[in-house]
Amino acid sequence: MDIRRNHRDMTPQQKSSFIEAILILKNNVDSVLRPGQQSRYDDFVQIHKNSMGRGNPLVPNPHQSPLFYPWHRILIRQFELALQSAANDRNITLPYWNWQLSGADNPFTSNFMGSNGDSLQEQRVTSGPFSREQSQFVVNVWDEGIGNSGILRNLGAAGALPTPLQVIAALNRTPYWPGWENFSESELHNPVHAWMGGSMAQATSPNDPIFFLHHCYLDLLWERWKHQHPTTPGFASAAGLPDMSDTLLVFHPVNEPPPWAQTYTVQQTLYTTELDYHYDEV
């Protein structure tokens, strides 16, 4: 059973292994969706781009929808499994970032996620393991056409990071829909993308590896919400609408190959242990 933990609790070796696995997936594992044109890491960027209605849009769109949490749960779990396979190391798991910046909570360090973007270079990240200065991490998938080949960040230029009180407020919302999902997607998820700016403010937001730490924390909060409301269904659509529990989650358009062999319904995402992972704390 894989254990996900806060990035601040990772050992230096665990952080190093996580970073190295990302770089291997980015540079040494070929794409399933566009072999020879991009890397396996880029496949996850393309999937998310499509999910935002860009490129080759996915139907149904999992954003602003009850499908948001189940769909992203599978996306980041498949990314985690891809990292393990690329590095041949089952000990590698996704860490989460709790959206705090003080002390060890800050992921934007030179030995982990790297710093803010350089205002003199179109907000391109120029330090840390995912910068062109320190490694080979070249952006290959953009929202439109061809853009800057580096990760872009403009921290704090727009929006604000959620506070612990806002997290508590979200966790108190019921039912799942409309309630927890609607409030948390708009008040917790969206502001982080806006605050990050740059790559994270685009449909191709997984170009920045911090995407996966952000969504890992949202996935953990979904678990906390379910524990906090044990008599409330962990997933539901609005009253009067069809039950979506058996809905098949879509990760590729009909004219593109599937990104992985498995298929998942919403029901199959409701328990992390059935996907062979859990969190160090809930």
N, C-alpha and C positions, 0 to 999 in steps of 0.2 A: 504494500500500500504506500503510495507516494505521499509525502508530507510537505505541504506548502507552509512557509514561514515568512514573517516580516523580514524584509531585506536587512534591517538593522541588526537582526539576530543571526545573520549568516556569518560564518567564519571567512577570513580572507581567502582560504582555499575554495570554499563553496562559491564565493563571488567570482573568483578567477575561473573556475570550471564553467559557471553559467555564462560568463562573457565569451569564453573560448568556444562553447557550443554554439552560441549565436553566430560567431564569426565563421565557424565551419559551415553552418547551415546557409549562411550568406554567400560563401565563396567556394565551397567544395561539394555542395549537393545540388544536382541539377533539378530544374523545375519539372513538375508533373504536368502542369497546365500548358507551359510553353517551353518545351525542352530546347536547350541551346540558346534561348533568348533571355532567360532570367534564371534566378536561383530558386531553390525550394523556399527560402525565406520570402522571396518576392511573391510567391504564390499566395501567402497569407495577406500580403498587401493588396493583391489583385482581388481576392475574395471579398475583403472588406470594402474596397472601392465599388465593386459590383453591388454589395449590400446597401450602399448609400445611394443607389440609383444612377451611378456613373458607369462609364464603360459599357458593360453588358449587364444591365440591371437584373437583380434577383427578384423573383416573385414567389411568395410575399416578401416585402421589405421588413426586416426584423427590427427596425428602429421605429420609435414612437408606436410601439405595438406590444401586446403581451408576450410576444416571442423574444423580446430583447434579451432577457436573462438566459433562457435556455439556449438560444442561438450563440451568444457570446461564450457561454460555458463550453460548448463543443469546440468553438474556434480556438480558444486558448488551451483547451486540453489537447487538441490535436497538435498545436504548436509545441506544447510541452513534450509530447511523445516524439515529435520530430527532432527536438533538441537531444533527447536521450538517444535516439537512433543515430543521429549525426556524430555524436561524441562517443557512442558506444558506452554510455554511462547511465545506468538506471537511477543513480543517486541525484541526478540533476532534476530540480523541480522549479516551478515558477515562484518567485518571491512576490510579495505585495508591498505597495507603498501606501501609507495611510494619509497622504496628502498634507503631511506636516513637514516643516523645513528646519526645525530646530535640532541641533546636535546630530545624533546618529540617525535621526529620521530623514535627514536630507539625502536624497539619492544622487544629487547633481554634483558629484565629486569627480576628481580627475581619475580615480581608480575604479569608478563604477559607471554611472550613466553619463558622465561628462558634464560640461558647464552649459551656460546660456550661449546663444548664438552671438557671433561677432557682428556688431552693427555696421562695420566697415566692409563686411563680406556677405551682404544680403541675409544677415542673421544665421549664417552657417555656423554649426558647431565645430570649433577648431581645437578642442581639447577632449581628452578622454578616449576610451578604447574604441569608440564608434566614429571617431573623426578621421578624415583623410590624412591628417598629420601623424596619427598613431597606428592606423590599420587600414585595411582595404575594406571599406564599407561604402559602396557606391549605390546611390538610389537609382533604380531602374524603372520604377512604376510611378507615374504622376497622375494627377487628376486630369490634366489636359496636356497633350503634346509632350514636349521635353522641357524639363525645368532644371533647377539647381541639382547637381549630383551629390550634394551632401545633405545631412539632416539639418533642418532649420528649426530654431527655437527663438521665441521672443517672450521670455518668462515675465509674467506680470503686466504686460502691456494692455491686456484686456481681461475682464472678468476677475474672479477671485477664487482662491481655493476654498473648498467647503470647510467649515469649522466643526469641531466635535459636537457642538450644540445642534448644528444642522444635520449631522449624521443621526443624532438621537431623535430629532424631529422626524426624519425620514423613517427610521425604524419603528416609530409609533403609528405610522399610517397603515390603515387596513381598509378594505381587503387588498389582495394582490393587485387587482385591476377593477375599477380605477381606485388607486390608493398608493400603495408602496411603489409599484413600478413607475407610474406616471410621475410621482413626486421625485423619486430618486434619480430617474433618468434626466429630468429637467434641472434639478437642484444640486445633484451630486456629480453625475456623469458629465453633462454638457459644460459646466463651468471649468472643469479641469482641462478639457480640450481647448477652451477659449483662453484660459490663463497661460497654457503652454504656448499657444500660437504656433506659427511656422508649420512644420509637418503635421503636428497633432491637430491643427485646425482645418485639415483637409480630409477628404474621403479616404485618401491613402495614408491615414494616420499611423498604421502599423509600421511605416517606414522608420519611425522612431521607436526603439525598443521599449521606451517608457510606457508605451501603449499597453503592453502586456502586464506590467506591474499595476497600472491603473485599473485595468479590467479584472485582474486577479483580486484586488481589494473589493471591487463591486461584487464579484462572485462570493467572496467571504461574507460581505454584508447581506447578501441574499440568504446565506445560511443562518446568519445571526437573526435576521428577520423571522425566518421560519421557526427557530428555536424560541424566540420571544413570543410568538403567536402560535402555539402548538395546535390549537383547535381551528385555526384558519387555514384553508387550502393553500399550499405552497405555490400553486399556479392556478389562475382562473382568468377567464375573459369576462366582459361585462355582462350583467344580467340581461337576459333576453337574446343574447348572441349565442351562436353554436359553441359547444364545448370544443376547445382546441387541444385537449390533452393528447389526442392521437395524431395531431398535425405533424407531418414529416417536415423536418427542418431542411431548408434548401441552401446549399453552399455553391452551386454552380448552375448556370443557365443550361437549357436543354441542348444547346449547340456547342457546349464545351465539356471536356472530360471531367469526371468527378475528382475532387482533390484527394480523396481517400476512399478506401473500399467500403467502409462501414456507412450505414445510414442510421439516423436517429430520429425518434419521435420526441415530442416534448416530454412525454411520460418517462422516457428513458434518461432524462437529465435531472430528475428531481432529487436524486440522492447521490451525493459525491462518491460514496463508497461503492456504488454500482459502476462508477467510472474509474475506480481503483485509485482514488486520492482522498485526502482530507486535510484539514487545516490544523496547525499547531494549537490554535485556540479559536473558539467560537463564542 
